[in-house]
Amino acid sequence: MNRFIDRMGRRALFRFDPETAHGLSIAALKTGLAPAKPTRADPRLRQTVAGISFPNPLGLAAGYDKNAEVPEAILKLGFGFTEVGTLTPRPQAGNDKPRIFRLKADEAVINRLGFNNDGHDAALARLAQCRRDALIGVNIGANKDSADRIADYVQGIRRFSGLARYFTVNISSPNTPGLRDLQARESLAALLKAVLAARDEVAVEARVPVFLKIAPDLSEEGMDDIAAEALAHPLDGLIVSNTTLARDGLSDTRQAQEAGGLSGKPLFRRSTIMLARMRQRVGPSLPIIGVGGVNSGETAAEKIRAGADLVQLYSCMVYHGPRLPGLIVSHLSHLCAREQLFSIRDIRDSRTDFWAAEKL
């Protein structure tokens, strides 16, 4: 019955263009129409990462709740944490519409939104109304026309330091021209130095963890550089990965021609390979959040096997509906019982070498 309801809801939303459907889903969460799926607390799923105790390892990635409109409602769907943004200092409209495209046959999405958001002030006011114990991360970025992008990231750290449980420094969106240049080693070193210094300056009781979100399209040399800088600075972790510019193996060749970043089911393989290769480079201690193509409990578990401490999803909910997070968390609990695991972390890195050896 629940699957029938999900299919009917998806069919109704698919009558609208993707951006309108997204707005309707936000409205549903605001009004409580989306089905809440409180998950039973399972101590085997609780993970302490970067000093934060996560009730389960599944989070909603940035990009859905760009303006921090519904973070607490999202947590009621079964997620252990959620991430708002990407937020830029000043409001910006983003790129011209249409800018989101469904690839239904591939269970994929292409977007070229361009950091459309209401800016720091609006999000700050909304986050100030949330429960203090709500596990909400803040994803920060730079305005498209910024004269000093590093200063934009520093401003994000300063503005949200009292509200964010963790920060994500997003330098990997393909939809802001030149943004991915910050992944180059010299630029990345300057960015991390400035951002982490700002984090330490504004810390009151404890330092807020900072994660770096990287692209899945990096060369081997690029991954070497990022790993080296991540280990050279007091960075708290990596998020692997953002959307891809690759279009390998897609069925919908017409929509595949659209410019922008590809996410959803086809991203799973590439992002998991990148995750495993980064785990090999940074070693066992640095936390990694695995993102890309997670559409089931088994794909979430496979991210952990490849080297992830936590897992995020977003685009696959377009095709599997709001019950997906609860189903994934339940699957992970069943996996722990079936394999007699003390913690879901016990499977981490069990297939890192396998995934790292796969060819892109």
Secondary structure, 3 states (H helix, E strand, C coil): CHHHHHHHHHHHHCCCCHHHHHHHHHHHHHHCCCCCCCCCCCCCCCEEECCEEECCCEEECCCCCCCCCCHHHHHCCCCCEEEEEEECCCCECCCCCCCEEEEHHHCEEEECCCCCECCHHHHHHHHCCCCCCCCEEEEECCCCCCCCHHHHHHHHHHHHCCCCCEEEEECCCCCCCCHHHHHCHHHHHHHHHHHHHHHHHHCCCCCCCEEEEECCCCCHHHHHHHHHHHHHCCCCEEEECCCECCCCCCCCCCHHHCCCEEEECCHHHHHHHHHHHHHHHHCCCCCEEEECCCCCHHHHHHHHHHCCCEEEECCCHHHHCCCHHHHHHHHHHHHHHHCCCCCHHHHCCCCHHHHHCCCC
